[in-house]
């Protein structure tokens, strides 16, 4: 790239605006001079007060129109088609001003000069801007990785526009099953039918394909993912419409395909009334808030507008992460929920009692537990202390502080347990049953579920690790049948029964 162009691109925004204004003044003067020379056929002509007045008025109108249309706020390297239209409009306004001021001031400017001036003004005002945009585009395009976008709808267009302005990826083709869109051009990118993938891949050599379709149901998305899985290219996606609406992502955020895309069924929709009964307007506490289930519980709870959401977590980093995420979601939702992040162990009953009292907790979701079977087998005492006595301490604190509803997240391994982890969760259930029989102020609920896709204890992360390392993918038994649910489904399952009970 030429050094002057580099200097211009690296200049501060203030200096770029000043350069643009001074250049436009020069361009208007030069265009008028060239128009008069072209018309008269000579460089020898007199400029009087009337001609100078016409020039000043034309200059003022041109610069003001550029400023009002945002041309001095626009970034030249990202200038798109609408900006070119603004240039034409400003030149038209400038030409009319030149013609009218010539009549008003009775200047000697011939009537054909404004038309000639318009041609020179378009070249001098628009040409350099388009040139800088073109140079930047072609220079940085070589430094960005080529990608395909699957989906030429609104999400695909938003993603393409964002990637063009970004520094990492360059969209070279849009793929869409709708044949009526084939051949269309969006931001200079052509739309193709997926049947042309092989030829396009050999031509552009993209590093990945970005899935940008959100207006299809889970079944259609699963079939699409199955089709794309046979293509020799890495596939990533943008967040779903639900995640975007909940403030958990944007239409231009690129991420790996969610495990829910591979579930093979549509998610089970929750009962909205049951979801909100013990949450909306109430003070809610989640233990183990930084875990996979606990963090999703917090996201779901925040969406239903509790008065207070108390995040209780032993791990400092996990608590920090979920606190930062929820504060971001809260800002996007403009929620008035009070978020409280508290470090501590569920084995410390005094700490739990103080927190529940201070924040007048009405609903508790107890998700804190050791749930990795091999680790608990190797640390039996700590496993029982956390899962059994931790639950006992938390439940006692809830009774003492008058908590209305207490829900324990248990496991299917608590049914006829064959390992220490399952046995410890079964003991925790028995503890709650015993406490429920002794008092009637706090309603205790227990929820069991099995394999949760994407949770920290799920088999899915293990499968992904094995696949990325080249395999093999190991299973417990060749005939084993696993039943999966999504993390959001698991969180919704936890929330709903507390009101039913």
Secondary structure, DSSP 8 states (H G I E B T S, - for coil): --HHHHHHHHS-HHHHHHHHHHHHHHHHHHHHHHHHHHHHS-S-----HHHHHHHHHHHHHHHHHHHHTTTTTS-GGG--HHHHHHHHHHHHHHHHHHHHHHHHHT----TTHHHHHHHHHIIIIIHHHHHHHHHHHHHHHTTSEEEEEE--SHHHHHHHHHHHHSSSEEEEEEE-S-GGGTT-EETTEEEE-GGGHHHHHHHH--SEEEE---SS-HHHHHHHHHHHTTSSSEEEEE--HHHHHTTS--TT-EEE--GGGGSSS------HHHHHHTTTTSEEEEETTTSHHHHHHHHHHHHT--SEEEEEES-HHHHHHHHHHHHHHHHHHT---EEEEEE--TT-HHHHHHHHHHTT--EEEE------HHHHHH-HHHHHIIIIIHHHHHHHHHHHTT-SEEEEE--GGGTT--SHHHHHHHHHHHHHHHHHHH-SSSEEEEE---EEETSTTSHHHHHHHHHHTT-----S-TT----EEEHHHHHHHHHHHHHH-
